[in-house]
Amino acid sequence: MSLNEIKGIFEKSAFGVCSYLAQKMGIASSRVRVYFIYLSFAALGSPILIYLFVAFWLNIKKYIKEKEHPVWD
């Protein structure tokens, strides 16, 4: 298993929050991940709650988009 395959599996299972934020801010997703890790250590883990909230929000957003385009239209 190559490093890129492992990275792809991790990104799919990590809800894509860092990728989404990086895309919106126009920076590399690896930089967002590093900042998230640093903030987690500096703030004693409170950014993890923010991460989970954004993951939940992205999941709801995806669900709403799927509902807007029903199959029978």
C-alpha positions, 0 to 999 in steps of 0.5 A, spaced: 500 500 500 502 506 497 503 513 501 498 516 497 493 510 498 493 511 505 492 518 505 486 517 500 483 512 505 484 517 511 481 523 507 475 519 506 474 517 513 476 524 516 469 527 513 473 531 509 473 537 513 480 540 512 479 539 505 473 543 505 476 548 509 482 549 505 478 549 499 474 555 501 480 559 504 484 557 498 490 554 501 493 547 501 489 542 505 496 539 509 497 546 512 490 546 515 491 539 518 497 542 521 494 548 524 488 544 526 493 539 530 497 545 533 491 548 535 488 542 538 495 542 543 495 549 544 487 549 546 487 542 550 483 539 544 477 544 544 478 544 536 476 537 536 469 539 538 469 545 532 471 539 527 466 535 529 461 540 528 463 542 521 463 534 520 456 534 522 454 540 518 457 538 512 453 531 512 447 535 513 449 540 507 450 533 503 443 530 505 440 537 503 443 537 496 441 530 495 433 532 497 433 538 492 434 533 486 429 527 487 430 521 482 423 522 479 424 530 477 
